[in-house]
Amino acid sequence: MSELVSKLSQVSMVSANFGNRLAYRTILLDWFDFLGGKPGEVVVVDGGSDSETQKLYWELYQEGLIDKLQIIPPHHKDNDKERCFIQEYTAGVIASNPYILWFKIDTLPYREGHERWLEEAIDDLDRDNVFAVGGAFNRSYPHFEAKSGWYFSQACTINFSLMKRSTFVAVMQEFAGEYIASGFQGEHEFSRFLLEIAFSAYMDRHKVYTLCKIEDPTWTVFHTNAQDEYLQEVRKKYLERQNIESFMNPCLSKDISQFLYYGKPPIKSGSLKKMQMILGETKAGSYWREFKKHFYPSTND
């Protein structure tokens, strides 16, 4: 058994998803190509998509392309955009393998070469200062140099990141253990970005970081925020490498107010302010206010 096959078998590729039926199969296979093959497990937790999307999931399950599948009806109480962290948490916690690879269907991977990246990334997770290996950022974050061709970031996103499952469980227990133990019952004071805020809080507290590859035309992972037919169009342009340079490495930019979604014009500071307003009203708000002093110093009131 090759080293890649051995490492792939230890990875659970996990995602919470809503919609995007038309592009789902194609982009799922793009992720397999990016990894070097189908991983040991694929976990999909759906957030109330329509029946046509559910039929697609079942086809993929029957074909062995999805291994664990959870579906809820659109009217279920958990089917709430502000509580989408329930599906996200569930996708990670029901994974069985030692490593979790977070992905989103509206996030597009691409590589030419870099054949050993997954094996090397798994090895990097054993370093004392590495929380995750990731990327797919769409704005700048605090960062500093790491090994050649890579940098450390103080952010981590479920658009694309690889981490130990044990780390994920420890993060969520530390940050929201009581709420999770309640079965997510009662009024919650967390924003829908619960997982990513929890990741950042854990990294800050434990002085660990996300290791990110410096993007070039042979390696990119772009978040699109596109849907359905438009996502198919964006993917085509992406694979043709159209206009990719201006979207590479936004984490390294000094413009912290800019949101970049490949295929869409930049979203400026008003949207950043809106996100701050959402997050600032949560139980995590006290942490977020400290967090933004470091991450968004020009926006502090």
N, C-alpha and C positions, 0 to 999 in steps of 0.2 A: 504494500500500500504506500502510495506517495505521501510526502509530507502535506501537500495541499489537500488531498482527499482526507487525510487524517484530521487536519485542522477544520476543514469544512464540516465534517461529521459532528464537531463539537459546537457548532454555531446554530442558534435559533434566530431566524430572521423574523422580526415581529413588527406588526403595524396595527394601529387603529385606523379604520377607514370609513369614509362616507362617500358614496357615489363614485363618479369617474369610471363607470362601467366600460365605456368604449375603449379606453386606453389601458385598462387594468392589466389584461393578460400580457400585452406587448411590453409594458414597462416592468412588470414582474419578471419577465424573461430577461430584460435589460439588466436588472439587478443580479440575476443569476450569472450572466456573462461577466458582470463587474467583479463578482466574488470568485469567479473561476469555476462555477458549477452550482447546482442546487445544493443548499446547505442541508445539514442534518435534519432541520425542522423548519417549517414555515408556519407562523401563527398569525391569523387574521381575526381581529375583533371588530365587528361592524357596529356602526352607530345609528341604525334605523334606516338603512338605504331601502330603495324601492324593490319590488319583487323581481324585476329584471336583473338588477345587480345581484340579488340573492341567488338567482338561477346561475349566474356566471360563477359565483363562488362555488356552488355545488359542482359545476362542471370541472373547475380547477381542482376541487377536492377529489372527485372521482378519478381524475387523471394523475393524482399523486403530486400535484404542484402546490397544494395547500395541505398541511397535515393536521392542524387544529383550527377549528372555525367556530366562532360564537356569533350568533345573530340575535338581535332583538327587534321587535316590531316597532314601527315608527311612533306608535302611541305610548310606548313604554316610558316610565317616569325617568329612566336614565338617559333617554334620548333628548338631551338638552345640550346645546352648544356650550353653555357655561359649565356643564358637568362632563365635558368630553374627556376629562382626565380619568374618569372611571374606566372607560374603554382602553385608554392608553396604559393605565396601571395594570389592568387585567391582561393585556397582551404580553406585558413583560413578566408578570408573576406566574402565568400558566406555562411559560416556556420551561422546557426540561433540561436544556443543554447548558454547559458551563459559561457560554458566551452569548450575549444578546447583540444582534445587529438591528438597530432601529432603522426603519426606512419609511418613506411616504411615497405614494404613487405620483404625487405632483412634484417629486424631487427626482431629477434626472442624473444618473451616473454615466460616466464615460471614461474609458482608459484605453490607451494603446501601449502595450507592454506592461511594465510594472507587475509582472506575473507573480511575484512573491509577496505582494503587499499584504495579503491577509495573514500569511504565516508570520511575517515580521510584526504586523500590528498586534497579533495575539501575544507574541513574545514581549512587545513593549508594555502590555498591560501588567506585566510582572514588575515593572520599574516602580520604585516607591513613590515617585512624584507624578505618575500617570493615572488619571481617573478614567479616561476614555480615549479612543482614537476616533476622530470625527472631522466634521466640516459642514458644508452646506449652509454657511452663514450668509445672511443677506444684509448685514450692516457691520460696522466696526465694533470691536470689543477690545479690552485690554489684552495685550499679548506680548510675548518676548521670544527671543531666539531659543530654538531647541537644537536637535542634531541637524546636520546638513540637509537642506531641502525641506525642513519641517519647522513649525513654530508651536509654541504653547499658547493656549487661549484660556481665559477664565470664564468661558461659556461652553455650553454643551446643548445640542438640539436633537430632538427625536426625528428630525428630518433625515439625518444620517449620523449615526455614531455606533461604535462598537465598544462594549463594556462587559465586565464580568457580571454574570447574573447575581452573584453574591454581593457585589457592590451595589447594584440596583436595589436589592432587598434592604440592605443596610441604610441606604440613603432615604428610602421612603419610610422606614421605621423611625429613623431619627427625626425626620421633618414632620411627618403627619401620621405617626403610628396610631394615636388614639382615634383619629377620624377614620382611618382605614379599618381598625378593629371594630368600629361601630357598624361596618357595612355601608359606609358613606350615608348614614342616616342623619336626619335632622338638618337644621340650617347649617350650611357650610360657609366658611369665611375665606375660602381659597379661591383664587382666580382660576380660569380655565387653563392657565399656563403652569399649573401646579408642578408637574414633573420638572420642567426646565428651571423653575425657580428653586426647587429642591436640589437639583443638580448644582446650581451655582452656589447655593448656601453651603452645601457639603464641601465643594471645592475650596471655598473661602475658609471654612472652619478647619479643614484638614490639610490645607496647603498642597493640594494636588490640582492637576490641570488636564485639559484636553489637548492631545497631541494631534496637530493638523498638518496635512501635506500642503506645501505651497503649490498652488494650481498653475498649470501651463496647458497648452493645447493638447497634450497627451493625457492629462488627468484633470477632470473637473467634476464637481457634484453641485448642481445648481437647483435651488428651490424656485419653482415657477409660480405657484399659487394659481395655476391655470386649471381649467376643467373641461371635460368632455371633448367635443370636436376641437376646441381651441388648444387643448392639451396635446392632441394628436399633431396639430400643425406646429406647435412649439417644439415638440420632440423631433419632428422631421428637420427643422432648422438647426436644432441643437446637434443632431448627429452629423449634419453637413458642416458643423463648426462655423455657422454663420454668426458673426458679431458676438463672439464669446469673450474677446479680450477685456472689454469694459465691465464684464461681470465676474471676472476672476479675482479672488482674494479680497473681497470686501472687508473681511475682518481686519486686514492690515491697513485699511484706509483711515485717514484722520477725520473724515466727515461722519461723525457719529449720528447725525440726524437723518441719514439717507437709507432708505429701504430699497434693495435691489431684487427684483423678481425677473428672471430671464424671460423675455418675450413681452414684458410690460414696461412702461416708463417708470422711472423712480418715484417712490412715494416720499414726500418730504416731511418736514418736522411736525406738521399737524397730526399725522398718524402716530408719531412717537409720543406726542403729548397725550393722545387718546389712550394708548397702551399704558402709559404711566398712571392715568386716572383710574383705569380698570384695576391695575395691580395695586395701586396705593390704598384701595379700600378693602383689601383682603387681610386675613390674619397674618399673612406673610408680609403685610404692608410695612411693619416695623423693620423687617429685614430688608425689604425692597428699598426703603428710604436710605438705609445705610449702603445698600448695594449700588444705588444710582449715584451716590456721592463719588464712588470710584469709577463707575462705568459710564455715567452720563453727567459729568460735572457741570457742563454748560447749561443744563436744564433744571438745576436745583432752584427751588423757589425760596 
